[in-house]
Amino acid sequence: MGKLYVVPTPVGNLEDMTFRAIRILKEADLILAEDTRTSGILLKHFEIKNALQSHHKFNEHQTVERVIQRLKAGDTVALISDAGTPGISDPGFLVVRECVRNGIEVQTLPGATAFVPALVSSGLPDERFCFEGFLPQKKGRQTRLNALADETRTMIFYESPFRLVKTLTQFAEVFGIHRPVSVCREISKIHEESVRGTLEEVIAHFTQTEPRGEIVIVVGGKEKANGAAGDTQKQVINFNE
């Protein structure tokens, strides 16, 4: 039997790539990539020239069986996504599940993922939280939000810049305009920025300033009877290198 390695890649700065991740990718018989063009840039930077195959949400059902056969034949396969850890709001779950079902070893390397730095730097409680990823764009969206109305843990969402203000406005309608929130964008990149405040304040900020880049939203949970779930003051912080 071969082995599947799930390999995180940088969400921004290429220096976030680990030595072990580079070694695994250089040793792999096959690298599965969400987008071979995007991953090709990363692999070229680290002089990795191994076989590369497209593996994304539109073709993974067709390709997974061939991948399993290669693993059974003894090949080492590395799975990467465009950025961050595969399987976290990215392709990866299906091939990992099939490996587990077939008794093939899966080893996931620790490494970059966008929501952890966004959560830790938010100033909101981070000892307990729930990760929601991308909300449904249409069907089931309101139902999901309503189900979170009484959630007391800090909540984490991914969102595109084009839907950010709309999503924050929906949060305000469900959670209330005074709920604390932190919007972190362009994590680990030159223009990394965190905007913190109440939903009302942060909506006003991004209504005036067009949001850009990849975004993580961290929302404080509902206040408990014996105290607040989290407090924060309006801030705009830039991290420039």
C-alpha positions as CSV (number, residue, x, y, z in Angstrom):
1,M,0.0,0.0,0.0
2,G,1.1,3.6,-0.7
3,K,0.2,6.6,1.5
4,L,-1.8,9.7,1.0
5,Y,-0.3,12.9,2.4
6,V,-2.6,15.9,2.9
7,V,-0.3,18.9,2.5
8,P,-1.2,22.4,3.5
9,T,0.1,25.2,1.3
10,P,0.5,29.0,2.2
11,V,-2.6,31.2,2.2
12,G,-0.4,34.1,1.4
13,N,3.3,34.4,2.1
14,L,5.3,31.6,0.5
15,E,7.6,31.6,3.5
16,D,4.8,29.9,5.4
17,M,5.5,26.7,3.5
18,T,7.1,24.1,5.9
19,F,10.3,22.2,5.2
20,R,8.5,19.0,5.6
21,A,5.8,19.9,3.1
22,I,8.4,20.7,0.5
23,R,10.1,17.4,1.1
24,I,6.9,15.4,0.8
25,L,6.0,17.1,-2.4
26,K,9.4,16.4,-3.9
27,E,9.2,12.7,-2.9
28,A,5.6,12.1,-4.0
29,D,4.9,10.0,-7.1
30,L,1.8,12.1,-7.8
31,I,0.6,15.5,-6.6
32,L,-3.2,16.1,-6.7
33,A,-3.9,19.9,-7.1
34,E,-7.1,21.8,-7.0
35,D,-5.9,24.0,-9.8
36,T,-2.7,22.9,-11.6
37,R,-2.0,26.5,-12.8
38,T,-2.1,28.0,-9.3
39,S,-0.2,25.1,-7.8
40,G,2.3,25.2,-10.7
41,I,3.5,28.6,-9.5
42,L,4.1,27.3,-6.0
43,L,5.8,24.1,-7.2
44,K,8.1,26.1,-9.6
45,H,9.1,28.4,-6.7
46,F,10.3,25.4,-4.7
47,E,11.7,23.6,-7.7
48,I,9.3,20.7,-7.4
49,K,8.9,18.9,-10.7
50,N,6.8,15.8,-9.8
51,A,3.8,14.6,-11.8
52,L,0.8,16.9,-11.2
53,Q,-2.9,16.0,-11.7
54,S,-6.0,18.1,-11.4
55,H,-8.3,17.2,-8.5
56,H,-11.2,19.5,-7.8
57,K,-14.8,19.4,-6.8
58,F,-16.0,19.1,-10.5
59,N,-13.9,16.0,-11.3
60,E,-13.0,14.3,-8.0
61,H,-15.8,11.7,-8.3
62,Q,-14.3,10.6,-11.7
63,T,-10.7,10.7,-10.6
64,V,-10.8,9.3,-7.1
65,E,-11.0,5.6,-8.1
66,R,-7.8,5.9,-10.3
67,V,-6.1,7.6,-7.3
68,I,-7.1,4.8,-5.0
69,Q,-5.7,2.2,-7.5
70,R,-2.4,4.0,-7.6
71,L,-2.2,4.1,-3.8
72,K,-3.0,0.4,-3.7
73,A,-0.2,-0.2,-6.1
74,G,2.2,1.4,-3.7
75,D,2.5,5.0,-4.9
76,T,2.8,8.0,-2.6
77,V,0.3,10.7,-3.4
78,A,0.2,14.2,-2.0
79,L,-3.0,16.3,-2.0
80,I,-2.8,20.1,-2.1
81,S,-5.4,22.9,-2.6
82,D,-4.9,26.4,-4.0
83,A,-4.2,27.7,-0.4
84,G,-4.4,26.3,3.1
85,T,-5.3,22.8,4.3
86,P,-7.2,20.6,1.8
87,G,-10.6,19.5,3.0
88,I,-11.3,22.8,4.9
89,S,-13.7,24.4,2.5
90,D,-11.6,22.9,-0.3
91,P,-11.6,19.5,-2.1
92,G,-10.1,16.6,-0.2
93,F,-12.8,14.9,1.9
94,L,-13.8,12.4,-0.8
95,V,-10.3,11.0,-1.5
96,V,-9.5,10.9,2.3
97,R,-12.8,9.0,2.9
98,E,-12.0,6.5,0.2
99,C,-8.5,5.9,1.5
100,V,-9.9,5.2,5.0
101,R,-12.5,2.8,3.5
102,N,-9.7,1.0,1.7
103,G,-7.3,0.8,4.6
104,I,-4.9,3.2,3.0
105,E,-2.8,5.3,5.4
106,V,-3.6,9.0,5.4
107,Q,-1.2,11.5,7.0
108,T,-2.2,15.2,7.3
109,L,0.7,17.6,7.8
110,P,0.1,20.6,10.1
111,G,0.3,23.9,8.4
112,A,-1.5,26.9,7.1
113,T,-5.2,27.4,7.3
114,A,-6.9,30.8,7.1
115,F,-9.4,30.7,10.0
116,V,-6.9,30.0,12.8
117,P,-5.0,33.3,12.6
118,A,-8.2,35.2,12.0
119,L,-9.7,33.7,15.1
120,V,-6.7,34.2,17.3
121,S,-6.2,37.8,16.2
122,S,-9.8,38.7,16.5
123,G,-9.8,39.4,20.2
124,L,-12.9,37.3,20.6
125,P,-13.1,34.2,22.8
126,D,-11.2,31.4,21.1
127,E,-11.3,28.6,23.7
128,R,-14.5,27.3,22.1
129,F,-15.7,28.1,18.6
130,C,-17.6,26.7,15.6
131,F,-16.4,26.8,12.0
132,E,-19.2,27.3,9.5
133,G,-17.1,27.9,6.4
134,F,-19.0,29.3,3.4
135,L,-22.8,29.7,4.0
136,P,-25.1,28.4,1.3
137,Q,-25.5,31.2,-1.3
138,K,-29.3,30.7,-1.7
139,K,-31.2,27.6,-0.6
140,G,-30.8,26.9,3.1
141,R,-28.9,30.1,3.9
142,Q,-31.6,31.7,6.1
143,T,-32.2,28.4,7.8
144,R,-28.5,28.1,8.7
145,L,-28.4,31.6,10.0
146,N,-31.5,31.2,12.1
147,A,-30.0,28.0,13.6
148,L,-27.0,30.0,14.7
149,A,-29.0,32.8,16.4
150,D,-28.6,31.3,19.9
151,E,-25.0,30.0,19.4
152,T,-22.9,31.1,22.3
153,R,-19.5,30.1,20.8
154,T,-17.5,32.3,18.6
155,M,-18.5,31.7,14.9
156,I,-16.2,31.6,11.9
157,F,-17.2,32.1,8.3
158,Y,-15.5,32.4,4.9
159,E,-16.8,34.9,2.4
160,S,-16.0,36.6,-0.9
161,P,-15.4,40.4,-1.0
162,F,-18.4,40.7,-3.4
163,R,-20.9,39.3,-0.8
164,L,-19.2,40.7,2.4
165,V,-21.5,43.6,3.1
166,K,-24.6,41.6,2.2
167,T,-23.5,38.8,4.6
168,L,-22.7,41.2,7.4
169,T,-26.1,42.9,7.0
170,Q,-27.8,39.5,7.3
171,F,-25.7,38.8,10.4
172,A,-27.0,42.1,11.9
173,E,-30.6,41.1,11.2
174,V,-30.2,37.7,12.9
175,F,-27.6,38.4,15.6
176,G,-28.3,42.1,16.2
177,I,-26.3,45.2,15.2
178,H,-24.3,45.3,18.4
179,R,-22.8,41.8,18.1
180,P,-18.9,42.0,18.0
181,V,-17.2,41.0,14.8
182,S,-13.8,40.9,13.3
183,V,-13.2,40.8,9.5
184,C,-9.8,39.6,8.5
185,R,-8.7,39.8,4.9
186,E,-5.6,39.0,2.9
187,I,-4.1,36.9,5.7
188,S,-0.3,36.5,5.5
189,K,-0.2,38.9,2.5
190,I,1.3,42.4,2.2
191,H,-2.1,44.1,2.6
192,E,-3.4,42.0,5.5
193,E,-6.0,43.9,7.5
194,S,-8.3,43.2,10.4
195,V,-11.4,45.4,11.0
196,R,-13.0,44.9,14.4
197,G,-16.1,46.4,16.0
198,T,-19.8,45.9,16.2
199,L,-21.6,44.6,13.1
200,E,-23.1,48.1,12.7
201,E,-19.6,49.7,12.7
202,V,-18.0,47.1,10.4
203,I,-20.8,47.3,7.9
204,A,-20.4,51.1,7.8
205,H,-16.6,50.7,7.3
206,F,-17.0,48.3,4.3
207,T,-19.9,50.2,2.8
208,Q,-17.4,53.2,2.6
209,T,-14.3,51.1,1.8
210,E,-14.7,48.5,-0.9
211,P,-13.5,45.1,0.5
212,R,-10.9,43.2,-1.5
213,G,-9.1,39.8,-1.2
214,E,-10.0,36.6,0.6
215,I,-12.0,37.1,3.8
216,V,-12.6,35.4,7.1
217,I,-15.4,36.7,9.4
218,V,-15.3,36.0,13.1
219,V,-18.5,36.7,15.0
220,G,-18.9,36.7,18.8
221,G,-21.4,34.3,20.2
222,K,-24.6,35.2,21.9
223,E,-24.2,36.7,25.3
224,K,-24.8,34.4,28.2
225,A,-26.9,35.4,31.2
226,N,-23.9,35.8,33.4
227,G,-21.8,38.0,31.0
228,A,-20.8,38.9,27.5
229,A,-19.6,36.4,25.0
230,G,-17.0,38.9,23.9
231,D,-16.2,42.6,23.6
232,T,-14.2,44.5,21.1
233,Q,-13.6,48.0,20.0
234,K,-13.7,49.3,16.5
235,Q,-10.2,49.0,15.0
236,V,-8.6,48.9,11.6
237,I,-5.2,47.2,11.8
238,N,-2.8,46.7,8.8
239,F,0.0,44.3,8.9
240,N,2.6,45.3,6.3
241,E,6.0,43.8,5.7
